[in-house]
Each structure stands twice: as structure tokens, then as C-alpha cells.
Amino acid sequence: MASKTGRELLKDARLRAKALEPEEVHGIVEASGGRPPVLLDVREGDEWRAGHLPGAVHLPRGYFELQVDEKLPDKDAPVIVYCAGGNRSALTAVDLEELGYTDVRHMSKGFSGWRDAGFAVEVPKQWTPEQRDRYSRHFLLPEVGEAGQQKIANAKVFVLGAGGLGAPALYYLAAAGVGTLGICDFDAVEASNLQRQIIHSTSRVGVNKAKSARMTIEELNPDVDVHTYEERLTADNVDEIVAGYDVIIDATDNFATRYLLNDAAVRFGKPYIYGSIYRFEGYASVFWPAQDGPCYRCLFREAPPAHLAPSCSEAGVLGVLPGIVGVIQANEALKIIVGYGEPLVGKQLVFDATASHFDEFRIRRDPDCPTCGVHRDEAISALGGVACN
């Protein structure tokens, strides 16, 4: 049998693929009741960036085989494919049918027909060539892509503490391109910090830690807007500070401040990303009652005695350990911002550096928790009538 030419393949695809006019696609989307079909854009990146159908999924023809399973996991979901004018979409519709997708159509006049009909067009953030180069590895990830990177650029993350945990968390969040980072730390850099607090340097011994961290971040990524709070977090300023951020990271080393930050996060419905270290062990979790998870007080109703929770300066700590835990906290923040994976809500991750071993434990919400419990009033009464938030 003689092989077909490209034009013959395209002609066959146009005959086989079920076609819709732009007006028909618009009608289907409008009548979908909030559950529209998958709108699959198979144009190239520069075409996508110039404008696309609202809510569309981007899968360029050149990446079709590599990404189709991730971008379109449900083979029974209705799919409407479009390109610029209808040729690439017809070929893709046939390819999808051959892969087992059961409800595939394509838009015959493509994006040009949609735009000419006056229907809504979504134009994504325009990245500079330098930004496109900087975040290129994120753009390649289907779970992140340009849309996810835009979420990162729009995000506001508050980090309490620029020490062992805060240093790596801040470093990687800044590298990822988080648009706004808030850093609160009243302490100054000491020589003993440099064994683990990688955001600081020898030349900055004696400099406030929040200020030092800002200097490093500004050198690393000029896209990041850094706000510093060179003061203690107190009951008088916590609400004003926390209210302006989307995600809260606890990189402190004392219980009083953790309770203060946790209670404020609960008040504002913010995710509170917890991290802690002790010698060779690290702990991480996400406390988020607004998403049906527990809060920090569900795990520790009261602070343990001081002799059971010594600081790093008293008990020592392996230098790489806070780096591991701080990076986990940064990852949890990015998961929440972008929406990939499953955050550690209701779970505590425990890392043993001596065995390079992770364990995971469930944390249940305490109905009698004085901060987030359903029996909050009774719990407050049991504690002497003082509300924790």
C-alpha cells in the first residue's frame, strides 16, 4: 500500500474528526453549568501566550505523546480540541480517538474563529526573556507550567524566623519566584549560626537576620519583593502582619511564638506550615483548620517543660538537618500555592538523619481544642476562661 502524503493525512483527519463551529463551542461551555468540557489548545507556546480560550489546557503538538496522559487523565471526559485554524486540532482529535478517548471533537475555525466571533480571550502573564529563562524548568512541568508560575509570582508568603529553618525555606521560595516574601526576625547573625543558616555570610555577622536574608534574596532573584520586620512578633503586631499574606511558615524555635502564630493563622484561615528540629530529628506538618485539618494546639495543647525541649544552643543540631526540613516547608508552600500534590494537612512528617528515614503520622483535629475545636467554648472554660485567639 502506498504511503499517504501529509495533505492526504490532513484531509482524512478533517473527514474523521467531529467538527464544531466556535459558536457551538461557546454554547456548550455556557450551558455546562460550571462543568465545561476540556478545552485542549494544541498550538505552540508563543501562540498560547498571545491569548487562549478561558480555562483551556495547553498541550502543544510537539509534546503530545510526552504529556497527553498527564494533561488528559480521564479518557471518558468530553474534549474539544482547537488550534489556530482547524488543521492541527483535526489531526490531534484523530490521535486522541486512536488512544482511546471516547468523546472528542475539534473547533473547525480554531482560535481565530473564536476571537473573530468576539468571545472572551484569556491573555496570560507576559514573561520577559530573562524570566522565561530563569523559570524554564518550571514551565516544562505539566503540574506547574506558566499558569503555576504565575500563581507563584502572585503569592505572598510570610516566614517567621530567618535562622536554621527559615534560611533554606526563604532561599528556595525566592529562587522559585514567589512574588512577595515577608521576613520577621529581631535577632542578629552570629558566627555559630553559619554552620546551618545558609542565607547569611561571615561578612554579615552582627547584621539583623531579616535584613541579611533580604540582601541575599535581592542578589538571587530581583523578581521578589521582600518585606522585613526587624522586630519580635507579639500579640500587638501579629494580626496586622499575618493578614497580608497567603501562606504562613513557622521557622521559630520557641513554643510561645508558635502558639501566637498558630492562633493568628486560624483566625485568618491561613495555612500554617510547621517545622521543628532536634539534634538529628526533623518534623514538618501543615496546620489548616480552614481545610478541615488540625491546628498546632491540636497536637500540643500546652508547651512541654523547658528541659524536654532544649534549643539548638543547648542540645546541638546537625547542620544539614534544618536545611532538609526548611526545604520541605518550602515545598509545602509551593504545593499550596500551585495546587500540585497533597499538602501535609493532618499529617506529621518525621525525618531521622542518622538513618535517612522518613515516617509519617496522622494528626487528628481535637474537638476540644481551645483554638479550632468544635467544643471550643468548653475548652476555654476548662483552661480558666482565657481564649487562645
C-alpha positions, 0 to 999 in steps of 0.5 A: 500500500502506498504511503499517504502524503501529509495533505492526504493525512490532513484531509482524512483527519478533517473527514474523521474528526467531529467538527464544531463551529466556535459558536457551538463551542461557546454554547456548550461551555455556557450551558455546562453549568460550571462543568465545561468540557476540556478545552485542549489548545494544541498550538505552540507556546508563543501562540498560547501566550498571545491569548487562549480560550478561558480555562483551556489546557495547553498541550502543544503538538510537539509534546503530545505523546510526552504529556497527553496522559498527564494533561488528559487523565480521564479518557471518558471526559468530553474534549474539544480540541482547537488550534489556530485554524482547524488543521492541527486540532483535526489531526490531534482529535484523530490521535486522541480517538486512536488512544482511546478517548471516547468523546472528542471533537475539534473547533473547525475555525480554531482560535481565530474563529473564536476571537473573530466571533468576539468571545472572551480571550484569556491573555496570560502573564507576559514573561520577559526573556530573562524570566522565561529563562530563569523559570524554564524548568518550571514551565516544562512541568505539566503540574506547574507550567506558566499558569503555576508560575504565575500563581507563584509570582502572585503569592505572598508568603510570610516566614517567621524566623530567618535562622536554621529553618527559615534560611533554606525555606526563604532561599528556595521560595525566592529562587522559585519566584514567589512574588512577595516574601515577608521576613520577621526576625529581631535577632542578629547573625552570629558566627555559630549560626553559619554552620546551618543558616545558609542565607547569611555570610561571615561578612554579615555577622552582627547584621539583623537576620531579616535584613541579611536574608533580604540582601541575599534574596535581592542578589538571587532573584530581583523578581521578589519583593521582600518585606522585613520586620526587624522586630519580635512578633507579639500579640500587638503586631501579629494580626496586622502582619499575618493578614497580608499574606497567603501562606504562613511558615513557622521557622521559630524555635520557641513554643510561645511564638508558635502558639501566637502564630498558630492562633493568628493563622486560624483566625485568618484561615491561613495555612500554617506550615510547621517545622521543628528540629532536634539534634538529628530529628526533623518534623514538618506538618501543615496546620489548616483548620480552614481545610478541615485539618488540625491546628498546632494546639491540636497536637500540643495543647500546652508547651512541654517543660523547658528541659524536654525541649532544649534549643539548638544552643543547648542540645546541638543540631546537625547542620544539614538537618534544618536545611532538609526540613526548611526545604520541605516547608518550602515545598509545602508552600509551593504545593499550596500555592500551585495546587500540585500534590497533597499538602501535609494537612493532618499529617506529621512528617518525621525525618531521622538523619542518622538513618535517612528515614522518613515516617509519617503520622496522622494528626487528628483535629481535637474537638476540644481544642481551645483554638479550632475545636468544635467544643471550643467554648468548653475548652476555654472554660476548662483552661480558666476562661482565657481564649487562645485567639 
